[in-house]
Amino acid sequence: MESPSASAAASGLDGRSLQIVKALIDEYMRDGSTVSSERVAQASGLQLSSSSVRGILARLEEQGFIRQDHVSSGRRPTAKGIRIYLSSLIQMREPSSRVAAELRQSMRTEAVNVMAKSVPETLAKLTGMVALVALPRTEEAKIAQLQFVRLSATRVMAVLVTREGEVRNRLLETDGELSVRELERAAAIFNENCAGESLADAKLRLGGLLAALQGRIAGILRQMLAKLAGGEEDRKLYLAGEDSLLARAQLLEEAERLDELLRLLHHKSLLLRLLDKGRAADDVSVFIGAEAGVPEMEEFSLVTAPCAGEDGNVIGALGLIGPIRMKYAKIVPIMRMSSLLMKDAARRISSDYGKDG
């Protein structure tokens, strides 16, 4: 994120206007109701007449920082207004030792897929938002080892273990009977050449080798590579906290958008696309309302954080979805800490599986 002073300067607002924006948004964040000019004047602490405050509010509305739904109603911030509020008008609050301990506890596991289930449950409890964790496609995961399990004369189970502790199984059908020795040889060829690589890189590495191999060993490896390939439907998405957020939203102005939010929360590919918006970032990303590029998110915000291993290999993406007036000063630091702790946990898990491999 850019520095607060740079963000404030870029907004083109003077100090008095910034104070008015902050006062209005602070009041709006309390209960989600529109804010009258009298309320703004009192909250700002500025010694200004009501007419002066109304004049500043009118200019802020013209500039797109606030809006008034009806002539007789108060005003509320727009996404543009909350963006300047987030970048330069609030002080982030570091998570407490209790919050840090709960996050660490959720990551005390030996497999990333177990952690991917427990982390959103903890984040949802700590924030009251919908929390999500998306794992990468199978082709992006780093390989620890492959094993073939003979089920019958013509049926084999391929068991791929990633460096992050995930296990992917695929059932393979063979044209003829493969002996246990042949399956062990096929697995050994794969592990010797592909351990530590992504599945996508493993395909490239094995391309020439498989052309030189003869018979059933090459066939079972080709079939395994084809079966393990997957697209968006292959990615795992873990979600928690939807019930608590929906219960809260029913009491707030966001209630009218509940149906759209419910549809969004059941649309896996769309949720993955939202999480991927911040996946390549170095830090926490915040998408306010329409910034997410999804109509269902107009009254909600998305906070994302990448989770990458020490070598830059992305092992997941974190996300929180909540009302546009969420407590950013609390939530952004929690997401930043979660991302760093998950990275450390993934590095530990990867190291353990690397040793085992």
C-alpha positions as CSV (number, residue, x, y, z in Angstrom):
1,M,0.0,0.0,0.0
2,E,1.2,3.5,-0.7
3,S,2.1,5.8,2.2
4,P,-0.8,7.7,4.0
5,S,0.7,11.1,3.1
6,A,1.0,10.1,-0.6
7,S,-2.6,8.8,-0.6
8,A,-4.0,12.0,1.0
9,A,-2.1,14.2,-1.4
10,A,-3.3,12.1,-4.4
11,S,-6.9,12.6,-3.3
12,G,-6.7,16.4,-3.9
13,L,-8.5,17.1,-0.6
14,D,-7.3,19.7,1.9
15,G,-6.9,18.9,5.6
16,R,-10.3,20.2,6.5
17,S,-12.1,18.1,3.9
18,L,-10.1,15.0,5.0
19,Q,-11.3,15.6,8.6
20,I,-14.9,15.8,7.4
21,V,-14.5,12.6,5.3
22,K,-13.0,10.8,8.3
23,A,-15.8,12.0,10.7
24,L,-18.5,10.9,8.3
25,I,-17.0,7.5,7.7
26,D,-16.3,6.9,11.4
27,E,-20.0,7.6,12.1
28,Y,-21.1,5.4,9.2
29,M,-18.9,2.5,10.4
30,R,-20.7,2.5,13.8
31,D,-24.1,1.4,12.6
32,G,-24.3,1.6,8.8
33,S,-26.9,4.4,8.8
34,T,-26.6,7.5,6.7
35,V,-25.0,10.5,8.5
36,S,-26.5,13.9,8.8
37,S,-24.5,17.1,8.4
38,E,-25.1,18.0,12.1
39,R,-23.6,14.6,13.1
40,V,-20.6,15.2,10.9
41,A,-20.0,18.7,12.3
42,Q,-20.1,17.4,15.9
43,A,-17.9,14.3,15.2
44,S,-15.3,16.3,13.2
45,G,-14.3,18.5,16.1
46,L,-14.0,21.4,13.7
47,Q,-15.3,24.8,14.7
48,L,-17.4,25.3,11.6
49,S,-20.9,26.5,11.0
50,S,-23.6,24.0,9.7
51,S,-23.6,25.8,6.4
52,S,-19.8,25.5,6.0
53,V,-20.1,21.7,6.8
54,R,-22.9,21.3,4.2
55,G,-20.8,23.2,1.7
56,I,-17.8,20.8,2.2
57,L,-20.1,17.8,2.0
58,A,-21.6,19.0,-1.2
59,R,-18.1,19.3,-2.8
60,L,-17.2,15.9,-1.5
61,E,-20.3,14.5,-3.1
62,E,-19.4,16.2,-6.4
63,Q,-15.9,14.6,-6.2
64,G,-17.4,11.2,-5.6
65,F,-16.2,10.6,-2.1
66,I,-19.7,10.4,-0.5
67,R,-23.3,10.1,-1.8
68,Q,-26.8,11.0,-0.7
69,D,-29.4,8.4,-1.6
70,H,-32.4,10.8,-1.2
71,V,-32.6,14.6,-0.8
72,S,-33.9,14.3,2.7
73,S,-31.5,11.6,3.9
74,G,-28.0,11.8,5.3
75,R,-24.9,10.8,3.4
76,R,-22.8,7.7,3.2
77,P,-19.3,7.1,1.8
78,T,-18.7,5.6,-1.6
79,A,-16.0,3.1,-2.4
80,K,-13.8,6.0,-3.4
81,G,-14.3,7.6,0.0
82,I,-13.6,4.4,1.9
83,R,-10.5,3.9,-0.2
84,I,-9.0,7.3,1.0
85,Y,-10.2,6.4,4.5
86,L,-8.4,3.1,4.4
87,S,-5.2,4.4,2.9
88,S,-4.6,7.5,4.9
89,L,-7.2,8.3,7.6
90,I,-7.1,5.3,10.0
91,Q,-4.4,3.7,12.1
92,M,-4.0,-0.1,11.7
93,R,-4.2,-2.0,15.0
94,E,-1.7,-4.9,15.5
95,P,-3.4,-8.2,16.4
96,S,-3.4,-9.0,20.1
97,S,-1.3,-11.8,21.5
98,R,-4.5,-13.8,22.0
99,V,-5.4,-13.4,18.3
100,A,-1.9,-14.4,17.3
101,A,-2.0,-17.5,19.5
102,E,-5.4,-18.6,18.0
103,L,-4.0,-18.2,14.5
104,R,-0.9,-20.2,15.3
105,Q,-3.0,-22.9,16.9
106,S,-5.1,-23.3,13.7
107,M,-1.9,-24.0,11.8
108,R,-0.4,-26.7,14.0
109,T,-0.9,-29.6,11.6
110,E,1.1,-31.8,9.3
111,A,-0.9,-31.1,6.1
112,V,-1.8,-28.0,4.2
113,N,-5.3,-29.2,3.4
114,V,-6.0,-29.7,7.1
115,M,-4.7,-26.2,7.8
116,A,-6.8,-24.8,4.9
117,K,-9.9,-26.0,6.7
118,S,-9.0,-24.8,10.2
119,V,-7.6,-21.3,9.2
120,P,-10.9,-20.0,7.7
121,E,-12.8,-21.3,10.8
122,T,-10.5,-19.3,13.0
123,L,-10.5,-16.2,10.8
124,A,-14.3,-16.3,10.7
125,K,-14.5,-16.5,14.5
126,L,-12.0,-13.6,15.0
127,T,-13.5,-11.3,12.4
128,G,-17.2,-12.2,12.0
129,M,-16.7,-12.2,8.3
130,V,-16.9,-15.0,5.7
131,A,-13.4,-16.5,5.5
132,L,-12.0,-18.5,2.6
133,V,-8.8,-20.4,1.7
134,A,-8.1,-21.6,-1.8
135,L,-5.4,-24.2,-2.6
136,P,-3.7,-24.2,-6.0
137,R,-4.4,-26.5,-8.8
138,T,-2.8,-30.0,-8.7
139,E,-0.5,-29.0,-11.5
140,E,0.9,-26.1,-9.4
141,A,1.6,-28.1,-6.3
142,K,5.2,-29.3,-5.7
143,I,5.6,-33.1,-5.7
144,A,7.0,-35.0,-2.7
145,Q,6.5,-38.5,-4.0
146,L,4.3,-40.8,-6.1
147,Q,3.2,-44.3,-5.2
148,F,1.2,-46.9,-7.2
149,V,-1.1,-49.3,-5.3
150,R,-2.2,-52.4,-7.2
151,L,-5.9,-53.0,-6.6
152,S,-6.5,-55.8,-9.1
153,A,-5.0,-57.2,-12.3
154,T,-6.1,-54.2,-14.3
155,R,-6.8,-51.5,-11.7
156,V,-4.2,-49.3,-10.1
157,M,-4.4,-46.4,-7.6
158,A,-2.0,-43.5,-8.2
159,V,-1.2,-41.7,-4.9
160,L,0.5,-38.4,-5.3
161,V,1.8,-36.6,-2.2
162,T,2.7,-32.9,-2.5
163,R,5.4,-31.1,-0.5
164,E,2.6,-29.4,1.3
165,G,1.2,-32.7,2.6
166,E,-1.8,-33.0,0.3
167,V,-2.7,-36.4,-1.1
168,R,-4.2,-36.7,-4.5
169,N,-5.6,-40.1,-5.6
170,R,-6.5,-41.2,-9.1
171,L,-7.9,-44.6,-10.2
172,L,-6.1,-46.0,-13.4
173,E,-7.2,-48.8,-15.7
174,T,-4.5,-50.8,-17.4
175,D,-4.7,-52.7,-20.7
176,G,-2.8,-55.7,-19.3
177,E,-1.7,-56.9,-15.9
178,L,1.1,-54.9,-14.2
179,S,3.2,-56.6,-11.6
180,V,4.1,-54.9,-8.3
181,R,7.7,-54.7,-9.5
182,E,6.7,-52.8,-12.6
183,L,4.6,-50.4,-10.6
184,E,7.5,-49.8,-8.2
185,R,9.8,-49.2,-11.2
186,A,7.3,-46.7,-12.7
187,A,7.1,-44.8,-9.4
188,A,10.9,-44.8,-9.0
189,I,11.3,-43.3,-12.4
190,F,8.8,-40.6,-11.6
191,N,10.2,-39.8,-8.2
192,E,13.9,-39.7,-9.4
193,N,13.0,-37.2,-12.1
194,C,10.2,-35.2,-10.6
195,A,10.4,-34.9,-6.8
196,G,10.4,-31.2,-5.9
197,E,8.9,-30.2,-9.2
198,S,5.4,-29.0,-10.0
199,L,3.2,-31.5,-11.9
200,A,3.3,-29.1,-14.9
201,D,7.1,-29.1,-14.9
202,A,7.1,-32.9,-14.3
203,K,5.2,-33.4,-17.6
204,L,7.8,-31.4,-19.5
205,R,10.7,-33.3,-17.8
206,L,9.1,-36.7,-18.5
207,G,8.2,-36.0,-22.1
208,G,11.4,-37.2,-23.7
209,L,11.9,-40.0,-21.2
210,L,8.5,-41.5,-21.8
211,A,9.1,-41.5,-25.5
212,A,12.2,-43.6,-24.9
213,L,10.5,-46.0,-22.5
214,Q,8.8,-49.1,-23.8
215,G,5.6,-50.8,-22.9
216,R,3.3,-50.7,-19.9
217,I,5.5,-48.6,-17.6
218,A,5.4,-45.7,-20.0
219,G,1.6,-46.2,-20.4
220,I,0.8,-46.1,-16.7
221,L,2.9,-42.9,-16.2
222,R,1.2,-41.2,-19.2
223,Q,-2.2,-42.1,-17.9
224,M,-1.3,-40.9,-14.4
225,L,-0.2,-37.5,-15.7
226,A,-3.4,-37.1,-17.8
227,K,-5.7,-38.1,-14.9
228,L,-3.9,-35.7,-12.4
229,A,-4.3,-32.7,-14.7
230,G,-7.2,-30.5,-13.7
231,G,-8.7,-27.1,-14.1
232,E,-10.6,-24.8,-11.7
233,E,-12.8,-27.7,-10.7
234,D,-9.7,-29.5,-9.3
235,R,-8.9,-26.7,-6.9
236,K,-10.0,-27.0,-3.3
237,L,-11.9,-24.1,-1.6
238,Y,-12.6,-23.9,2.1
239,L,-15.2,-21.5,3.5
240,A,-16.4,-20.6,7.0
241,G,-18.5,-18.0,8.7
242,E,-21.3,-17.5,6.2
243,D,-24.0,-18.1,8.9
244,S,-22.7,-15.5,11.2
245,L,-22.3,-12.9,8.5
246,L,-25.7,-13.5,7.1
247,A,-27.2,-13.2,10.6
248,R,-25.5,-9.8,11.0
249,A,-26.4,-8.6,7.5
250,Q,-30.1,-9.3,8.2
251,L,-30.0,-6.5,10.8
252,L,-28.2,-4.1,8.6
253,E,-28.7,-2.2,5.3
254,E,-26.8,-5.0,3.5
255,A,-29.9,-7.2,4.0
256,E,-31.3,-6.3,0.6
257,R,-28.2,-7.8,-1.1
258,L,-28.4,-11.1,0.9
259,D,-29.7,-13.1,-2.0
260,E,-26.9,-12.0,-4.3
261,L,-24.3,-12.7,-1.6
262,L,-25.8,-16.2,-1.0
263,R,-25.5,-16.9,-4.7
264,L,-21.9,-15.7,-4.7
265,L,-21.0,-17.9,-1.7
266,H,-22.2,-21.0,-3.7
267,H,-20.4,-20.1,-6.9
268,K,-17.0,-21.8,-6.5
269,S,-15.4,-20.6,-9.7
270,L,-16.4,-17.0,-9.0
271,L,-15.0,-17.1,-5.5
272,L,-11.8,-18.6,-6.8
273,R,-11.6,-15.7,-9.3
274,L,-12.0,-13.2,-6.5
275,L,-9.3,-14.8,-4.4
276,D,-6.9,-14.9,-7.4
277,K,-7.2,-11.1,-7.6
278,G,-4.8,-10.7,-4.7
279,R,-2.8,-13.9,-5.2
280,A,0.1,-12.4,-7.0
281,A,0.4,-9.4,-4.6
282,D,3.2,-9.1,-2.0
283,D,0.8,-7.9,0.7
284,V,-2.8,-7.7,1.7
285,S,-5.2,-6.4,-1.0
286,V,-8.5,-4.7,-0.3
287,F,-11.3,-4.5,-3.0
288,I,-14.1,-2.2,-1.9
289,G,-17.5,-2.7,-3.4
290,A,-17.5,-2.6,-7.2
291,E,-13.7,-2.7,-7.2
292,A,-14.0,-6.5,-7.0
293,G,-15.6,-6.5,-10.5
294,V,-18.6,-8.5,-9.4
295,P,-22.1,-7.1,-9.1
296,E,-22.9,-9.2,-6.0
297,M,-20.0,-7.5,-4.2
298,E,-21.4,-3.9,-4.6
299,E,-22.2,-3.5,-0.9
300,F,-19.4,-5.8,0.4
301,S,-15.6,-5.7,0.5
302,L,-13.1,-8.4,-0.2
303,V,-9.8,-8.6,1.6
304,T,-7.2,-11.0,0.2
305,A,-3.7,-12.1,1.1
306,P,-1.3,-14.5,-0.8
307,C,0.3,-17.5,0.8
308,A,3.5,-18.5,-0.8
309,G,6.4,-20.8,0.1
310,E,9.9,-19.7,0.6
311,D,10.7,-20.3,-3.1
312,G,7.8,-18.2,-4.2
313,N,5.6,-21.2,-4.9
314,V,2.0,-20.1,-4.2
315,I,0.4,-22.7,-1.9
316,G,-2.8,-20.8,-1.3
317,A,-4.8,-17.6,-1.1
318,L,-6.7,-16.2,1.9
319,G,-9.8,-14.1,1.7
320,L,-12.4,-12.4,3.8
321,I,-15.8,-11.1,2.6
322,G,-17.8,-8.8,4.7
323,P,-19.9,-5.5,4.7
324,I,-18.3,-2.6,3.0
325,R,-18.1,-1.0,6.5
326,M,-16.0,-3.8,8.0
327,K,-13.4,-2.9,10.6
328,Y,-10.4,-2.5,8.2
329,A,-8.1,-1.3,11.0
330,K,-8.5,-4.7,12.7
331,I,-9.0,-7.0,9.7
332,V,-6.1,-5.9,7.5
333,P,-3.4,-6.6,10.1
334,I,-5.1,-10.0,11.0
335,M,-5.0,-11.0,7.3
336,R,-1.3,-9.9,7.1
337,M,-0.4,-11.9,10.1
338,S,-2.4,-15.0,8.8
339,S,-0.5,-14.8,5.5
340,L,2.9,-14.7,7.2
341,L,2.1,-17.5,9.7
342,M,0.6,-19.7,7.0
343,K,3.7,-19.2,4.9
344,D,5.9,-20.3,7.9
345,A,3.6,-23.3,8.5
346,A,3.7,-24.3,4.9
347,R,7.5,-24.1,4.8
348,R,7.7,-26.4,7.9
349,I,5.3,-28.9,6.3
350,S,7.1,-28.8,3.0
351,S,10.4,-29.4,4.7
352,D,9.0,-32.4,6.6
353,Y,7.7,-34.0,3.5
354,G,10.8,-33.1,1.6
355,K,12.8,-35.1,4.2
356,D,10.4,-38.0,4.0
357,G,10.7,-38.1,0.2
